Amino acid sequence: MTNRTDPVLSVLNAESPEATQQNRSAPHLFDLTPDEFVPVVEAWGWPRYRAAQVAGWVYGRLVAEPEAMTSLSVADRRHLAGSLRLLTPTRTRESVSADGVRKLLLTWPAG
C-alpha cells in the first residue's frame, strides 16, 4: 500500500459542511441519470453544459464537495450544495490482499 492520496478514499472520507446542512428533501445526484440531470440544471437557470460539468467533477474527478468544483462560480457552488444532495458512503471496512487488491465495504446513509 502506498502513501499517495487515493482519490476514491478522499471522497469516501469527505465530511463536507454542505453535505451535513443539505436539504433532506433535495434530490440525490446518484438518483438521476445524466439525461434527467439536464432539466434540473436548466430549471435552476443554468446552461445545459453545467450538467456535464458537475457530472465530470463527481464521476470523473471523484469530487463530492461542491465547494471544490472550482470551474463553477461561488454562487453556483452554493446553489448546488443547497439544492442537490451529494451524499457519499462511509468506509466500513477495508482489506488488502497479498497481491495488492483492495476491497472496501461501504455503508450509505439511510434515506
Buried (B, 14 or more C-beta within 10 A) or exposed (E): EEEEEBEEBBBBEBEBEBBEEBEEEEBBBEEBEEEEBBEBBEEEEBEEEBBBBBBEBBEEEBBBBBBEBEEBEEEBBBBBBEBBBBBBEEBEEEEEEEEEEEEEEEEEEEE
